[in-house]
Amino acid sequence: MTQPPNPEKPRGRRSRGIAPKTANEAAKLTAQSRGGASTKATSRPSVLRNIVAVALIFVVAFLVNITLFSQLFHSVEQTRLRTLFRDQLTQAIAPTAEVDFNKTVLPQGAPIGVIKIPKLGINEVISEGTDSQTMRSGPGHRRDTVLPGQEGLSIIMGRASAYGGPFGGLQSLPTGTKFKIITGQGVQVFKSLGIRNAGDISLAPVNPGESRLILLTARGGAYTPVGVTRLDAVLISPVQPRGVRVTTTNSVPREDREFGFDLRYAWALVLTLQFLILAEILMLWSLTRFGKRSTYLVFTPTLLLATILVLDQITRLLPNLL
């Protein structure tokens, strides 16, 4: 009869595959198992660090865009508008109403004049329209008011900080200061009547045959507005005849009023944010799959493009006086 196997003896080659030969091999296996566990434990903090880093980069990029690149954009747009308006003056076709010489309503952003206030260093082309998109190029003229120098009331709005902040120093202009606005009807000379904030007594209504001007901007610290400030001025040169006005006060859209938000491009912001989030998710996956070098090489330009698109859409939603 065959003897039953001794349970204390190893089972040959099969037992070798299960148990380690020596104590050193057991220690190595234990260390490897611990290393795998620690890798899994540290992977989560690594992902969180990457998410925080991407968020910080986005915030920094937004601040750089609004404080630096917005100024560059404003400068380029002013050069373009100045050339266009100069050509219109040369050809005697500069607008003197809300319609051009072809009786077509002026589009948003069309140049209608140049305001010069030497004491504040202001030399800006004024565009038709006061929505956030138009006022990225410079001061805007509210459509429901007459052009500067014409009989009646004219309102010009300008940003206080972003995109050149052309009206940022408006509150420091002394009462009685004279300044000029060049329009298609010539040089209009105004005299400052003083600054007016919320709660101050309003001026009397404009008299027949009188031309009044209000320069309007945000009040408060840089990029932290707390209200609206107005500079009143009166024309001291000959009053010009009124031009045709198509827009009325009741028909002025909300985005063209003080601190107006332009929500017409909100859908574009949603799409660009989805593109940015998808790119970030793919980048985080690529970091664990292919490593840093390959991931950064592929995803850096993609994330840069997505960030630029998102920031551009966000600036469209900022208040028009910021």
RODO-2510 file (C-alpha; in nm, 4 decimals, decimal comma):
residues 322
     n   res          X          Y          Z
     1     m     0,0000     0,0000     0,0000
     2     t     0,1114     0,3514    -0,0731
     3     q     0,1901     0,5815     0,2114
     4     p    -0,0171     0,9048     0,2450
     5     p     0,1796     1,2160     0,1864
     6     n     0,3389     1,3721     0,4875
     7     p     0,1690     1,7080     0,5472
     8     e     0,4900     1,8487     0,6930
     9     k     0,6872     1,7901     0,3732
    10     p     0,6738     2,0325     0,0787
    11     r     0,4904     1,9177    -0,2346
    12     g     0,7739     1,9518    -0,4737
    13     r     0,7613     2,2013    -0,7615
    14     r     0,4002     2,3118    -0,7002
    15     s     0,4822     2,4219    -0,3468
    16     r     0,7735     2,6225    -0,4807
    17     g     0,5333     2,8356    -0,6895
    18     i     0,3241     2,9185    -0,3830
    19     a     0,5680     2,9861    -0,1030
    20     p     0,8938     3,1765    -0,1305
    21     k     1,2187     2,9819    -0,1015
    22     t     1,3802     3,2109     0,1540
    23     a     1,2973     3,4815     0,4031
    24     n     1,4557     3,7418     0,1682
    25     e     1,2077     3,6612    -0,1069
    26     a     0,9195     3,6946     0,1397
    27     a     1,0461     4,0330     0,2450
    28     k     1,0699     4,1453    -0,1183
    29     l     0,7132     4,0360    -0,1915
    30     t     0,5900     4,2171     0,1189
    31     a     0,7730     4,5339     0,0163
    32     q     0,6310     4,5165    -0,3361
    33     s     0,2763     4,4774    -0,2069
    34     r     0,3260     4,7710     0,0266
    35     g     0,4720     4,9798    -0,2584
    36     g     0,1695     4,9112    -0,4785
    37     a    -0,0639     5,0135    -0,1999
    38     s     0,1299     5,3338    -0,1347
    39     t     0,1242     5,4177    -0,5076
    40     k    -0,2529     5,3877    -0,5105
    41     a    -0,2758     5,5979    -0,1944
    42     t    -0,0609     5,8778    -0,3360
    43     s    -0,2308     5,8818    -0,6773
    44     r    -0,5371     6,0612    -0,5413
    45     p    -0,3450     6,3554    -0,3872
    46     s    -0,1474     6,3802    -0,7116
    47     v    -0,4689     6,4163    -0,9134
    48     l    -0,5990     6,6774    -0,6678
    49     r    -0,2737     6,8723    -0,6990
    50     n    -0,3077     6,8693    -1,0760
    51     i    -0,6666     6,9959    -1,0543
    52     v    -0,5654     7,2763    -0,8173
    53     a    -0,2724     7,3677    -1,0417
    54     v    -0,4991     7,3907    -1,3481
    55     a    -0,7472     7,6069    -1,1544
    56     l    -0,4704     7,8416    -1,0401
    57     i    -0,3353     7,8678    -1,3925
    58     f    -0,6819     7,9589    -1,5166
    59     v    -0,7238     8,2309    -1,2512
    60     v    -0,3818     8,3771    -1,3256
    61     a    -0,4568     8,3682    -1,6993
    62     f    -0,7831     8,5568    -1,6400
    63     l    -0,6069     8,8254    -1,4369
    64     v    -0,3359     8,8620    -1,7002
    65     n    -0,5993     8,8817    -1,9720
    66     i    -0,8094     9,1501    -1,8009
    67     t    -0,5165     9,3621    -1,6790
    68     l    -0,2686     9,3261    -1,9654
    69     f    -0,4092     9,1794    -2,2850
    70     s    -0,7314     9,3801    -2,2586
    71     q    -0,5215     9,6977    -2,2689
    72     l    -0,3439     9,5723    -2,5801
    73     f    -0,6749     9,4854    -2,7459
    74     h    -0,8076     9,8348    -2,6670
    75     s    -0,4981     9,9995    -2,8167
    76     v    -0,5245     9,8000    -3,1391
    77     e    -0,8959     9,8762    -3,1732
    78     q    -0,8388    10,2469    -3,1122
    79     t    -0,5839    10,2571    -3,3923
    80     r    -0,8299    10,0882    -3,6284
    81     l    -1,1195    10,3167    -3,5329
    82     r    -0,9040    10,6305    -3,5552
    83     t    -0,7964    10,5457    -3,9091
    84     l    -1,1566    10,4723    -4,0105
    85     f    -1,2949    10,7941    -3,8596
    86     r    -1,0162    11,0043    -4,0114
    87     d    -1,1022    10,8669    -4,3544
    88     q    -1,4699    10,9471    -4,2977
    89     l    -1,3867    11,3048    -4,2014
    90     t    -1,1676    11,3419    -4,5104
    91     q    -1,4525    11,2198    -4,7332
    92     a    -1,7106    11,4279    -4,5391
    93     i    -1,9185    11,1169    -4,4635
    94     a    -1,8659    11,1014    -4,0850
    95     p    -2,2012    11,0282    -3,9156
    96     t    -2,4080    11,3169    -3,7783
    97     a    -2,7052    11,1008    -3,6765
    98     e    -2,7910    10,7417    -3,5914
    99     v    -2,7990    10,6736    -3,9645
   100     d    -2,5161    10,7140    -4,2145
   101     f    -2,5155    10,9017    -4,5449
   102     n    -2,6991    10,6081    -4,7041
   103     k    -2,9789    10,6368    -4,4429
   104     t    -2,8700    10,3037    -4,2936
   105     v    -2,8707    10,2632    -3,9147
   106     l    -2,5160    10,2730    -3,7792
   107     p    -2,3922     9,9328    -3,6631
   108     q    -2,2638     9,8744    -3,3133
   109     g    -1,9031     9,9913    -3,2895
   110     a    -1,9133    10,2486    -3,5706
   111     p    -1,6916    10,5521    -3,4875
   112     i    -1,8871    10,8758    -3,4284
   113     g    -1,6306    11,1113    -3,2749
   114     v    -1,3078    11,1682    -3,0832
   115     i    -1,2992    11,2988    -2,7255
   116     k    -0,9905    11,4877    -2,6038
   117     i    -0,9404    11,5796    -2,2363
   118     p    -0,5691    11,6724    -2,2042
   119     k    -0,5792    11,7057    -1,8235
   120     l    -0,6758    11,3380    -1,7953
   121     g    -0,4682    11,2173    -2,0883
   122     i    -0,7840    11,1126    -2,2746
   123     n    -0,7693    11,0970    -2,6534
   124     e    -1,0219    10,8297    -2,7476
   125     v    -1,2373    10,7436    -3,0458
   126     i    -1,6044    10,7146    -2,9470
   127     s    -1,8082    10,4263    -3,0902
   128     e    -2,1831    10,3966    -3,1397
   129     g    -2,3328    10,1661    -2,8784
   130     t    -2,2640    10,0986    -2,5110
   131     d    -2,2803     9,7212    -2,4727
   132     s    -1,9848     9,5354    -2,3210
   133     q    -1,8559     9,4108    -2,6569
   134     t    -1,8527     9,7590    -2,8146
   135     m    -1,6910     9,9253    -2,5134
   136     r    -1,3954     9,6918    -2,5260
   137     s    -1,2747     9,9218    -2,8052
   138     g    -1,3222    10,2469    -2,6118
   139     p    -1,5945    10,4866    -2,4947
   140     g    -1,9435    10,4319    -2,6334
   141     h    -2,2253    10,6694    -2,7246
   142     r    -2,5704    10,5757    -2,6002
   143     r    -2,7985    10,5390    -2,8983
   144     d    -3,1063    10,7062    -2,7514
   145     t    -2,9232    11,0400    -2,7065
   146     v    -2,8096    11,2994    -2,9606
   147     l    -2,4504    11,3190    -3,0786
   148     p    -2,2176    11,5433    -2,8743
   149     g    -2,2651    11,9096    -2,9613
   150     q    -2,6192    11,8702    -3,0930
   151     e    -2,9209    12,0290    -2,9261
   152     g    -3,0308    11,8118    -2,6369
   153     l    -2,8577    11,5615    -2,4077
   154     s    -2,5737    11,3292    -2,5103
   155     i    -2,4426    11,0429    -2,2965
   156     i    -2,0999    10,8852    -2,3425
   157     m    -2,0041    10,5837    -2,1317
   158     g    -1,6514    10,4544    -2,0727
   159     r    -1,4796    10,1806    -1,8758
   160     a    -1,2986    10,2657    -1,5537
   161     s    -1,0354     9,9881    -1,5409
   162     a    -1,0347     9,7199    -1,8099
   163     y    -0,9627     9,7728    -2,1788
   164     g    -0,7612    10,0902    -2,1325
   165     g    -0,9875    10,2271    -1,8576
   166     p    -1,0324    10,5514    -2,0565
   167     f    -1,2619    10,7133    -1,7966
   168     g    -1,0785    10,5856    -1,4896
   169     g    -0,9658    10,9344    -1,3814
   170     l    -1,2931    11,1098    -1,4565
   171     q    -1,3627    11,1984    -1,0914
   172     s    -1,0433    11,4057    -1,0699
   173     l    -1,1402    11,6490    -1,3474
   174     p    -1,1815    11,9983    -1,1947
   175     t    -1,5039    12,1890    -1,2440
   176     g    -1,4755    12,4429    -1,5256
   177     t    -1,2262    12,2388    -1,7284
   178     k    -1,2688    12,2770    -2,1039
   179     f    -1,2331    11,9837    -2,3424
   180     k    -1,3174    11,8987    -2,7032
   181     i    -1,5090    11,6372    -2,8964
   182     i    -1,4567    11,6144    -3,2719
   183     t    -1,7607    11,4941    -3,4676
   184     g    -1,8793    11,5018    -3,8267
   185     q    -2,0125    11,8517    -3,7507
   186     g    -1,6777    11,9936    -3,6431
   187     v    -1,5041    12,0619    -3,3109
   188     q    -1,7398    12,0825    -3,0125
   189     v    -1,6062    12,2583    -2,7004
   190     f    -1,7493    12,1660    -2,3591
   191     k    -1,7000    12,2960    -2,0055
   192     s    -1,7191    12,0664    -1,7038
   193     l    -1,9993    12,1400    -1,4549
   194     g    -1,8777    11,8942    -1,1911
   195     i    -1,9095    11,5333    -1,0749
   196     r    -2,2377    11,3757    -0,9690
   197     n    -2,2710    11,0473    -0,7774
   198     a    -2,5721    10,8458    -0,6645
   199     g    -2,7904    11,0518    -0,4321
   200     d    -2,6644    11,3878    -0,5545
   201     i    -2,9075    11,6493    -0,6785
   202     s    -2,9753    11,6146    -1,0508
   203     l    -2,9244    11,9042    -1,2870
   204     a    -3,2150    12,0944    -1,4335
   205     p    -3,3559    11,9624    -1,7626
   206     v    -3,1827    12,0717    -2,0823
   207     n    -3,3207    12,4008    -2,2096
   208     p    -3,4261    12,4459    -2,5747
   209     g    -3,1269    12,5453    -2,7849
   210     e    -2,8826    12,4010    -2,5264
   211     s    -2,6442    12,1076    -2,5622
   212     r    -2,5551    11,9060    -2,2535
   213     l    -2,3151    11,6134    -2,2130
   214     i    -2,2819    11,3411    -1,9503
   215     l    -1,9649    11,1325    -1,9253
   216     l    -2,0470    10,8180    -1,7297
   217     t    -1,8271    10,5509    -1,5736
   218     a    -1,7891    10,3189    -1,2725
   219     r    -1,6996    10,4569    -0,9292
   220     g    -1,4744    10,2755    -0,6806
   221     g    -1,1422    10,0925    -0,6836
   222     a    -0,9799     9,9280    -0,9825
   223     y    -1,1946     9,6339    -1,0996
   224     t    -1,4091     9,6744    -0,7841
   225     p    -1,6882     9,9167    -0,8784
   226     v    -1,9334    10,0311    -0,6132
   227     g    -2,1547    10,2575    -0,8203
   228     v    -2,1825    10,5010    -1,1089
   229     t    -2,0278    10,8459    -1,1365
   230     r    -2,1321    11,1139    -1,3849
   231     l    -1,9470    11,4175    -1,5133
   232     d    -2,1825    11,6865    -1,6411
   233     a    -2,0684    11,9296    -1,9086
   234     v    -2,2274    12,2013    -2,1198
   235     l    -2,1444    12,3042    -2,4748
   236     i    -1,9866    12,6499    -2,4995
   237     s    -1,9334    12,6446    -2,8764
   238     p    -2,2216    12,6875    -3,1275
   239     v    -2,4975    12,4288    -3,0893
   240     q    -2,5375    12,1879    -3,3829
   241     p    -2,8701    12,0713    -3,5273
   242     r    -3,0062    11,7361    -3,4108
   243     g    -2,9654    11,4291    -3,6254
   244     v    -3,2121    11,1480    -3,6832
   245     r    -3,2590    10,9172    -3,3826
   246     v    -3,4093    10,5749    -3,4393
   247     t    -3,3548    10,4349    -3,0884
   248     t    -3,5720    10,5604    -2,8035
   249     t    -3,5075    10,5461    -2,4300
   250     n    -3,7606    10,2648    -2,3876
   251     s    -3,6027    10,0581    -2,6643
   252     v    -3,2479    10,0693    -2,5251
   253     p    -3,1637     9,7070    -2,4298
   254     r    -3,0480     9,6204    -2,0793
   255     e    -2,6944     9,5385    -2,1936
   256     d    -2,6527     9,8977    -2,3196
   257     r    -2,7444    10,0584    -1,9867
   258     e    -2,5217    10,1245    -1,6824
   259     f    -2,3419     9,8067    -1,5716
   260     g    -2,5187     9,6134    -1,8434
   261     f    -2,4424     9,2420    -1,8818
   262     d    -2,4407     9,1033    -2,2339
   263     l    -2,5894     8,7536    -2,2060
   264     r    -2,6237     8,7031    -2,5802
   265     y    -2,2971     8,5060    -2,5833
   266     a    -2,3672     8,2883    -2,2767
   267     w    -2,4232     7,9836    -2,4992
   268     a    -2,0737     8,0271    -2,6433
   269     l    -1,9277     8,0367    -2,2907
   270     v    -2,0973     7,7044    -2,2095
   271     l    -1,9499     7,5403    -2,5195
   272     t    -1,5984     7,6710    -2,4565
   273     l    -1,6139     7,5624    -2,0899
   274     q    -1,7114     7,2117    -2,1993
   275     f    -1,4149     7,2083    -2,4361
   276     l    -1,1809     7,3229    -2,1564
   277     i    -1,3122     7,0677    -1,9041
   278     l    -1,2849     6,7847    -2,1558
   279     a    -0,9265     6,8841    -2,2368
   280     e    -0,8381     6,8889    -1,8650
   281     i    -0,9910     6,5453    -1,8055
   282     l    -0,7997     6,3986    -2,0986
   283     m    -0,4795     6,5620    -1,9744
   284     l    -0,5184     6,4105    -1,6257
   285     w    -0,5821     6,0693    -1,7805
   286     s    -0,2800     6,1090    -2,0051
   287     l    -0,0569     6,1929    -1,7073
   288     t    -0,1269     5,8528    -1,5518
   289     r    -0,1032     5,6718    -1,8851
   290     f     0,1830     5,8331    -2,0776
   291     g     0,3718     6,0471    -1,8252
   292     k     0,4412     6,4184    -1,7964
   293     r     0,6628     6,4754    -2,0977
   294     s     0,4289     6,3373    -2,3624
   295     t     0,1203     6,4819    -2,1925
   296     y     0,2529     6,8372    -2,1690
   297     l     0,3774     6,8227    -2,5262
   298     v     0,0316     6,7347    -2,6577
   299     f    -0,2022     6,9157    -2,4204
   300     t    -0,0235     7,2477    -2,3556
   301     p    -0,1339     7,4096    -2,6849
   302     t    -0,4812     7,2542    -2,6512
   303     l    -0,5343     7,3911    -2,3011
   304     l    -0,3934     7,7276    -2,4049
   305     l    -0,6419     7,7537    -2,6903
   306     a    -0,9330     7,6431    -2,4701
   307     t    -0,8364     7,8930    -2,1993
   308     i    -0,8163     8,1809    -2,4472
   309     l    -1,1604     8,0949    -2,5848
   310     v    -1,3142     8,0771    -2,2367
   311     l    -1,1559     8,4044    -2,1220
   312     d    -1,2759     8,5815    -2,4341
   313     q    -1,6329     8,4708    -2,3650
   314     i    -1,6104     8,5671    -1,9962
   315     t    -1,4995     8,9216    -2,0808
   316     r    -1,8103     8,9574    -2,2978
   317     l    -2,0207     8,8977    -1,9863
   318     l    -1,8410     9,1542    -1,7693
   319     p    -2,0243     9,4823    -1,6934
   320     n    -1,9736     9,7458    -1,9611
   321     l    -1,8359    10,0033    -1,7126
   322     l    -1,5780     9,7783    -1,5437
***
